[in-house]
Amino acid sequence: MSDQHCALVKSLKLFLEQTSSSRILLVAGIHTGRPVLTSFFKTAASSGLIPDEDGIIEHSVITGGQRAWMEDRGLEDLVERKQWLVVAKLKWSASRLQLNLGTQSRA
């Protein structure tokens, strides 16, 4: 799965307008494990897509409760992981947005 992160991020960047108010709503299950999601978020950040001011949350599909995203919550079995979704809004990083806008103004 992680081998597709670069391709997914590239696609997201193609469709995301290059403005400070643009957002991508990302929802993913934790059933694949936290390391896979952590890898995706790192790939996205290295490409200029970072969580917005709402951050990344975990949403329980059982209780409706929410908690902050953590890369590691210790030992979690598959049943526990399947009860949670990760919800994130990604935006352009300030440096990437300035770089993109600067490139467009010279074109």
N, C-alpha and C positions, 0 to 999 in steps of 0.2 A: 504494500500500500504506500509506504513512504517514497517509493521510487516515482510516484505520480505527483508528488507535492509540487515540484517545480512546474510541471505542465499545468496543474490546477491554478497555481498562483499567476502564471503567465496569462491564462485565460481570464481570471478575475481582473487583472490589471488592464486588459484590453477593453473590458466593458465598464470599468469604473471611470466616470468623468473625473478629470483632473482639477477638482475644486476642493476647497477646505471643508465643504459641507457634504461631500460625497461619502457614502457608507456602503459597506457590504455586510449583510446580515448572514452570519454563519451559524448553522445549527448542526451539531454532530453528536453521535452517540459515543459513550466511553467504552462500549463493549470491545472495541479493538485494543483498548489499553491506553493509559495516559502517555506513554512514551511516543506513540504514533501522533497524538494530538500535539504534544510538546514539539515534536519535530516539525509538524506543519506550521505552528506559530513561529518557530525560529526561521523557517524558510521564508515565510511571508514577511517577517520583520527585516530580514536581510535584503528583501526586494522592495522595501519601502512601505509595506502595509502593516500597520500597528493597531492595537486595540484603541478604541476611542475612550473618552472620559468615563463611560459606563463600565469599562473594563471587560473582563471575561467572567461569566458566572456559570454555575452548575445549577440546573433546574431538575428537581425530582419529578418524574412522571407519575409517581405514586401519591405523594402528598402535596405537590405543587410548591413545596418549599424551595428556597434558593440559598446558595452559599457561594463564596468566592472560589474561583478556579484555583486549583493547586496542582502543580506538576506531579507531586507525590503525596499520597494520603496513606502511605504504608500498605499493609497487606489488604487487598480488596479481591474478593472472589468475583467470578463472572456474574453471579446473581446480583451482587451489590452494584457492580459497574453498569449493568443493564438498566438500572433504575434511574440513571442520571443522563441528562443531555447537557452538552456544553453549548452555551449561547454567547456569541461574540459579535460585536460590531467593529469592523476594521475600517480604518481610514488611511489616507496617505500620510506618511510622516512629514513633518514640516520641511526637512531637508530634501526629501524626494519631490515634494510639491514645488518647492522653489526651483529645483533642478529642472523639472518638467516644464514649468512655466517659463523659465529662462530660455530653454531650448526652443519653445514655441515662438517666443517673441523675436528670436533671431531668424526664424524661417521666413 
